[in-house]
Amino acid sequence: MDLAQLRAEAEALAPQLTSLRHDLHRIPEVGLHLPSTQARVLAELDGLGLEVTTGTRCSSVVAVLRGARPGPSVLLRGDMDALPVTERSGEPFTSTHDGVMHACGHDLHMAGLVGAARLLAARREEIAGSVVLMFQPGEEGFHGAEIMIAEGVLEAAGEPVVAAYGVHVASSMIPLGVVTGRPGPAMAAADQMYVTIQGRGGHGSMPHLAADPVTVAAEVVLALQTAVTRQFDAHDPVVVSVGRIAAGTVDNVIPATAELDATIRTFSPEQHAIIPERLTRVVEHIAAAHGMTADVRYVRGYPVTVNDPAEVARAARVSGAMFGDDRFVTAPRPISGAEDFSYVLQRVPGAFLFVGATPRGEDPDVAPYNHSAQARFDDDALPVSAAVLAALALDRLAQG
């Protein structure tokens, strides 16, 4: 495999990929049903000689590229959905859909995966095996990867894929064109906990006749912070953030209930497994100590995204060969965000990588980050993503 040639071909595709990315950026859609986005992706894949199917429970696109010779199958993924954010990026190709924006760079992910498809289609005669292209809706909290797995994406080529790769761009933190990843946990699991403290209403002049849920809720917030520092290994952290507390209507009336909502981040499957029972116990027992009850609803979010060490080493090797050794950086720690490619990596060894898309001339440390209404992504990241995805697929298939 001539990686220098692959890079050159990816860079030659840059104008086409940039035009596609701008078109997709103008028509963002949220959730699992993305008809305009799906239609645009299908149009781009037409003529590449792929076996294309669409989802039944979501607007997914699965395209299988068959090599000239038999062999294993690998998967490349790009997510498709946008966020309910009103764009303030100032880009000339800004969103035309009110209140919706590609603030997380999924427009670049689709364009990069289309670029990888074109690079691979041009090398069909060299390929022994198949490549499954996974265009996925519903990454932003809708569990789209789970749905696509249930609909058979991992067996789309007729046999289970042996490896899976995904790339995510970053509008800050990572310099433009730098590829980064790490073995083991790469992104956090993110769960939610919803608590209602059941007390007994009364008047502020006679609190002894009431059962005040507000003071209990305040105690719960502090106790949760103590729990994560005393019940969990500090070298395998748990992060609990209470983002909402609600109780009462006026200053002098003790309400009957108090509510709090929290997000919980864990960085290992082991901590993710035990966290619900321990936090629920803290909440329920504090309420009980004050003669009250607590209704706790713990909701599992995305699991920990865990990279296979051998596949991260592969990514470092091919990225370094294409762009230079300084262009791949091993991430020192996991990212606290969550990602539903984790469902794929629970079943298949692979790697989830990041590519810097900080706009040229901006400081990565202060540029607006993904999900910001001001987030901007440099189009020069597109050929990097396309080349890395194609190179990973070709290198893994060459292994047999």
C-alpha positions as CSV (number, residue, x, y, z in Angstrom):
1,M,0.0,0.0,0.0
2,D,1.5,3.3,-1.1
3,L,0.4,5.7,1.7
4,A,2.0,8.7,0.1
5,Q,-0.1,8.1,-3.0
6,L,-3.2,7.6,-0.8
7,R,-2.6,11.0,0.9
8,A,-2.1,12.7,-2.4
9,E,-5.3,11.3,-3.8
10,A,-7.2,12.4,-0.6
11,E,-5.8,15.9,-0.9
12,A,-7.0,15.9,-4.6
13,L,-10.5,15.2,-3.4
14,A,-10.5,18.1,-1.0
15,P,-12.5,20.5,-3.2
16,Q,-15.3,17.9,-3.7
17,L,-15.4,17.0,0.0
18,T,-15.4,20.6,1.0
19,S,-18.4,21.3,-1.3
20,L,-20.2,18.3,0.1
21,R,-19.5,19.3,3.7
22,H,-20.9,22.8,3.1
23,D,-24.0,21.4,1.5
24,L,-24.6,19.1,4.5
25,H,-23.9,21.9,6.9
26,R,-26.7,23.9,5.4
27,I,-29.3,21.1,6.0
28,P,-28.7,19.8,9.6
29,E,-31.3,17.5,11.1
30,V,-31.7,16.1,14.6
31,G,-32.2,12.6,15.8
32,L,-32.9,9.4,14.0
33,H,-34.9,10.6,11.0
34,L,-32.7,12.6,8.7
35,P,-34.4,12.4,5.2
36,S,-32.6,15.3,3.6
37,T,-29.2,14.2,4.9
38,Q,-29.8,10.6,3.9
39,A,-30.7,11.6,0.4
40,R,-27.6,13.7,0.0
41,V,-25.4,10.9,1.2
42,L,-27.1,8.4,-1.1
43,A,-26.5,10.7,-4.1
44,E,-22.8,10.9,-3.2
45,L,-22.4,7.1,-3.1
46,D,-24.2,6.5,-6.3
47,G,-21.9,5.3,-9.0
48,L,-19.2,3.9,-6.7
49,G,-20.3,0.3,-7.2
50,L,-21.4,-0.3,-3.6
51,E,-24.2,-2.5,-2.2
52,V,-26.3,0.1,-0.5
53,T,-29.2,-0.4,2.0
54,T,-31.1,2.0,4.2
55,G,-32.5,1.5,7.7
56,T,-36.0,0.8,8.8
57,R,-36.0,2.3,12.3
58,C,-33.8,5.3,11.3
59,S,-32.4,7.1,8.3
60,S,-29.2,5.1,8.3
61,V,-27.2,4.2,5.2
62,V,-25.0,1.1,5.0
63,A,-22.8,0.6,1.9
64,V,-20.7,-2.5,1.3
65,L,-17.6,-2.2,-0.9
66,R,-16.5,-5.6,-2.1
67,G,-12.9,-6.1,-3.0
68,A,-11.7,-8.1,-6.0
69,R,-10.7,-11.1,-3.8
70,P,-12.3,-12.7,-0.8
71,G,-11.2,-11.8,2.7
72,P,-12.4,-10.4,6.0
73,S,-14.6,-7.3,6.5
74,V,-13.9,-4.1,8.3
75,L,-16.2,-1.2,9.2
76,L,-15.8,2.5,8.9
77,R,-18.3,4.8,10.6
78,G,-19.4,8.4,10.2
79,D,-22.3,9.9,12.1
80,M,-24.9,12.1,10.5
81,D,-27.1,14.0,13.0
82,A,-26.9,17.6,14.2
83,L,-27.7,19.4,17.4
84,P,-30.6,21.6,18.5
85,V,-28.4,24.7,18.5
86,T,-28.9,28.0,16.9
87,E,-25.8,28.7,14.8
88,R,-23.7,31.8,15.4
89,S,-20.5,30.6,13.7
90,G,-20.6,33.4,11.0
91,E,-19.8,30.8,8.3
92,P,-21.0,31.7,4.8
93,F,-22.6,28.3,4.5
94,T,-24.5,28.6,7.8
95,S,-27.5,26.4,8.7
96,T,-30.7,27.0,6.8
97,H,-32.8,25.1,9.4
98,D,-33.8,27.4,12.4
99,G,-32.5,26.2,15.7
100,V,-30.4,23.3,14.3
101,M,-26.7,23.2,13.6
102,H,-23.9,20.8,12.8
103,A,-22.1,22.0,15.9
104,C,-20.3,18.7,16.5
105,G,-18.7,18.3,13.1
106,H,-20.8,15.4,11.9
107,D,-21.0,17.1,8.5
108,L,-17.2,16.6,8.3
109,H,-17.6,13.0,9.4
110,M,-20.0,12.2,6.5
111,A,-17.8,14.0,4.0
112,G,-14.7,12.3,5.3
113,L,-16.3,8.9,5.0
114,V,-17.5,9.6,1.5
115,G,-13.9,10.5,0.7
116,A,-12.7,7.2,2.2
117,A,-15.3,5.4,0.0
118,R,-13.9,7.0,-3.1
119,L,-10.3,6.2,-2.2
120,L,-11.2,2.6,-1.5
121,A,-13.4,2.2,-4.6
122,A,-10.4,3.3,-6.7
123,R,-8.4,0.4,-5.1
124,R,-11.0,-2.3,-5.4
125,E,-8.7,-4.6,-7.4
126,E,-6.1,-4.4,-4.5
127,I,-8.6,-5.3,-1.8
128,A,-9.1,-8.8,-0.4
129,G,-12.2,-8.5,1.6
130,S,-15.0,-6.0,2.1
131,V,-15.5,-2.6,3.7
132,V,-18.8,-1.7,5.5
133,L,-19.5,2.0,5.4
134,M,-21.7,2.9,8.4
135,F,-23.5,6.3,8.0
136,Q,-25.3,6.6,11.3
137,P,-28.1,8.9,12.6
138,G,-28.9,9.5,16.2
139,E,-25.5,9.7,17.8
140,E,-26.4,12.8,19.9
141,G,-28.3,10.9,22.6
142,F,-30.5,8.7,20.4
143,H,-28.5,5.5,20.5
144,G,-28.4,5.2,16.7
145,A,-25.4,2.8,16.8
146,E,-27.5,0.4,18.9
147,I,-30.3,0.5,16.4
148,M,-28.0,-0.1,13.4
149,I,-26.3,-3.0,15.2
150,A,-29.7,-4.5,15.8
151,E,-30.5,-4.1,12.1
152,G,-27.3,-6.0,11.2
153,V,-24.7,-3.4,10.3
154,L,-21.9,-5.5,11.8
155,E,-22.8,-8.4,9.5
156,A,-23.7,-6.3,6.4
157,A,-21.0,-7.9,4.3
158,G,-22.4,-11.4,5.0
159,E,-20.0,-12.2,7.9
160,P,-19.1,-10.3,11.1
161,V,-16.6,-7.5,10.7
162,V,-13.2,-8.1,12.3
163,A,-12.4,-4.5,13.1
164,A,-14.1,-1.1,13.2
165,Y,-12.8,2.5,13.0
166,G,-14.3,5.9,13.5
167,V,-13.0,9.4,13.4
168,H,-14.3,12.5,15.2
169,V,-13.2,16.1,14.4
170,A,-12.5,18.7,17.1
171,S,-13.0,22.4,16.6
172,S,-10.5,23.2,19.4
173,M,-8.0,21.5,21.8
174,I,-6.3,19.7,18.9
175,P,-4.2,21.5,16.3
176,L,-5.4,21.3,12.7
177,G,-4.5,18.0,11.0
178,V,-3.2,16.3,14.1
179,V,-4.6,12.8,14.7
180,T,-4.9,11.6,18.3
181,G,-6.1,8.5,20.1
182,R,-5.2,6.3,23.0
183,P,-5.4,2.6,23.9
184,G,-8.0,1.4,26.4
185,P,-10.7,3.9,27.6
186,A,-10.9,6.7,25.2
187,M,-14.2,8.4,26.1
188,A,-16.4,8.3,29.2
189,A,-19.6,6.6,29.9
190,A,-22.4,9.1,30.5
191,D,-25.5,8.2,32.6
192,Q,-28.3,10.3,34.1
193,M,-29.9,10.2,37.5
194,Y,-33.3,11.8,38.3
195,V,-34.3,12.1,42.0
196,T,-37.5,13.2,43.6
197,I,-37.4,13.7,47.4
198,Q,-40.8,13.1,48.9
199,G,-41.4,15.3,52.0
200,R,-44.4,17.0,53.6
201,G,-45.3,20.5,52.8
202,G,-45.7,23.2,55.4
203,H,-45.0,26.8,56.4
204,G,-41.6,28.4,57.0
205,S,-42.8,29.7,60.4
206,M,-43.4,26.1,61.6
207,P,-40.9,23.9,59.9
208,H,-41.1,21.3,62.7
209,L,-44.6,20.4,61.4
210,A,-43.3,19.8,57.9
211,A,-40.8,17.4,56.4
212,D,-38.5,19.7,54.4
213,P,-37.3,18.0,51.2
214,V,-35.2,21.0,50.2
215,T,-32.6,20.6,53.0
216,V,-32.5,16.8,52.2
217,A,-31.9,17.6,48.5
218,A,-29.0,19.9,49.5
219,E,-27.5,17.2,51.7
220,V,-27.8,14.7,48.9
221,V,-25.9,17.0,46.5
222,L,-23.0,17.2,48.9
223,A,-23.1,13.5,49.9
224,L,-22.9,12.5,46.2
225,Q,-19.6,14.4,46.0
226,T,-18.3,12.7,49.1
227,A,-19.3,9.3,47.8
228,V,-17.3,9.6,44.6
229,T,-14.1,10.5,46.6
230,R,-14.6,7.8,49.2
231,Q,-16.2,4.8,47.5
232,F,-14.3,4.9,44.2
233,D,-10.7,4.6,43.3
234,A,-9.2,8.1,42.7
235,H,-7.2,6.6,39.8
236,D,-10.3,5.4,38.1
237,P,-12.5,8.5,38.5
238,V,-16.2,9.0,38.8
239,V,-17.6,12.5,38.2
240,V,-21.1,13.4,39.4
241,S,-22.5,16.8,38.4
242,V,-25.9,17.9,39.6
243,G,-27.2,20.2,36.8
244,R,-30.8,20.9,38.0
245,I,-32.4,21.4,41.4
246,A,-36.1,22.4,41.6
247,A,-38.4,22.9,44.6
248,G,-41.1,25.2,45.8
249,T,-42.8,28.3,44.6
250,V,-42.4,31.0,47.2
251,D,-39.9,31.8,49.9
252,N,-42.1,31.1,53.0
253,V,-43.7,27.8,52.0
254,I,-42.0,24.5,52.5
255,P,-42.7,22.3,49.4
256,A,-43.8,18.7,49.5
257,T,-41.1,17.6,47.0
258,A,-37.7,18.5,45.7
259,E,-36.1,17.3,42.5
260,L,-32.5,17.1,41.3
261,D,-31.0,15.8,38.0
262,A,-27.4,14.7,37.7
263,T,-25.0,13.4,35.0
264,I,-22.6,10.7,36.0
265,R,-19.3,10.1,34.1
266,T,-17.2,7.0,34.5
267,F,-14.1,5.9,32.7
268,S,-14.0,2.1,33.1
269,P,-16.6,-0.6,32.5
270,E,-16.0,-1.8,36.1
271,Q,-17.0,1.6,37.7
272,H,-19.8,1.9,35.2
273,A,-21.2,-1.4,36.4
274,I,-21.4,-0.5,40.1
275,I,-22.2,3.2,40.1
276,P,-26.0,3.0,40.0
277,E,-26.4,0.9,43.1
278,R,-24.0,3.0,45.2
279,L,-25.4,6.4,44.3
280,T,-29.0,5.2,44.6
281,R,-28.2,3.9,48.1
282,V,-26.7,7.2,49.2
283,V,-29.8,9.1,48.0
284,E,-32.4,6.7,49.5
285,H,-30.6,6.4,52.9
286,I,-30.2,10.1,53.4
287,A,-33.8,10.6,52.7
288,A,-34.7,7.8,55.1
289,A,-32.5,9.3,57.8
290,H,-34.8,12.4,57.8
291,G,-38.0,10.4,57.7
292,M,-38.6,10.8,54.0
293,T,-38.4,8.7,50.8
294,A,-36.6,9.3,47.6
295,D,-37.7,8.1,44.1
296,V,-34.5,7.5,42.1
297,R,-34.6,6.9,38.3
298,Y,-31.1,5.9,37.0
299,V,-30.8,5.9,33.2
300,R,-28.0,4.2,31.5
301,G,-26.4,6.4,28.7
302,Y,-23.6,5.4,26.4
303,P,-21.0,3.0,27.8
304,V,-17.2,3.6,28.0
305,T,-15.6,3.9,24.6
306,V,-12.7,1.4,24.8
307,N,-10.0,1.3,22.0
308,D,-8.1,-1.9,21.2
309,P,-4.4,-1.2,21.8
310,A,-3.3,-3.0,18.6
311,E,-5.7,-0.9,16.5
312,V,-4.5,2.3,18.1
313,A,-0.9,1.2,17.3
314,R,-2.1,0.6,13.7
315,A,-3.6,4.1,13.6
316,A,-0.3,5.6,14.9
317,R,1.7,3.8,12.3
318,V,-0.4,4.6,9.2
319,S,-1.0,8.2,10.3
320,G,2.7,8.7,10.9
321,A,3.6,7.1,7.5
322,M,1.2,9.4,5.7
323,F,1.7,12.7,7.5
324,G,4.8,12.4,9.6
325,D,5.4,11.0,13.1
326,D,4.6,14.3,14.8
327,R,1.0,14.2,13.3
328,F,-0.1,11.4,15.6
329,V,-0.3,12.2,19.3
330,T,-1.2,9.6,22.0
331,A,-3.9,11.2,24.1
332,P,-2.7,11.3,27.7
333,R,-6.2,10.7,29.2
334,P,-9.7,9.8,28.1
335,I,-12.2,12.5,27.0
336,S,-15.1,13.1,29.4
337,G,-17.6,13.2,26.6
338,A,-19.5,10.1,25.6
339,E,-19.9,8.4,22.2
340,D,-22.2,5.7,21.0
341,F,-19.5,4.1,18.8
342,S,-18.8,2.5,22.1
343,Y,-21.5,0.0,21.3
344,V,-19.6,-1.1,18.2
345,L,-16.3,-1.3,20.1
346,Q,-18.0,-3.5,22.7
347,R,-18.4,-6.1,20.0
348,V,-15.5,-5.5,17.6
349,P,-11.9,-4.6,18.2
350,G,-11.2,-1.2,16.8
351,A,-10.2,2.4,17.4
352,F,-12.0,5.7,17.8
353,L,-9.7,8.6,16.9
354,F,-9.8,12.4,16.8
355,V,-8.6,14.7,14.1
356,G,-7.9,18.4,14.8
357,A,-10.1,20.8,12.9
358,T,-9.3,24.0,14.7
359,P,-9.6,26.8,12.2
360,R,-6.3,27.9,10.8
361,G,-4.8,30.8,12.7
362,E,-6.9,30.1,15.9
363,D,-5.5,29.0,19.2
364,P,-6.8,25.4,19.9
365,D,-6.8,26.2,23.6
366,V,-9.4,29.0,23.3
367,A,-11.3,28.3,20.1
368,P,-15.0,27.4,20.6
369,Y,-15.4,23.7,21.3
370,N,-17.7,21.2,19.7
371,H,-21.4,21.8,20.6
372,S,-20.8,25.6,20.8
373,A,-23.0,27.8,18.7
374,Q,-19.8,29.5,17.6
375,A,-18.0,26.3,16.7
376,R,-16.1,26.4,13.4
377,F,-14.3,23.5,11.7
378,D,-11.5,23.8,9.2
379,D,-12.2,22.0,5.9
380,D,-8.5,21.0,5.7
381,A,-9.3,18.3,8.2
382,L,-11.4,16.5,5.5
383,P,-8.7,14.8,3.4
384,V,-6.9,13.8,6.7
385,S,-10.0,12.0,7.9
386,A,-10.6,10.4,4.5
387,A,-7.0,9.2,4.2
388,V,-6.8,7.9,7.8
389,L,-10.1,5.9,7.4
390,A,-9.1,4.4,4.1
391,A,-5.6,3.6,5.3
392,L,-6.9,1.8,8.4
393,A,-9.3,-0.3,6.3
394,L,-6.6,-1.2,3.7
395,D,-4.0,-2.0,6.3
396,R,-6.3,-4.2,8.3
397,L,-7.5,-6.1,5.3
398,A,-4.0,-6.7,4.1
399,Q,-3.4,-8.5,7.4
400,G,-6.0,-11.0,6.4
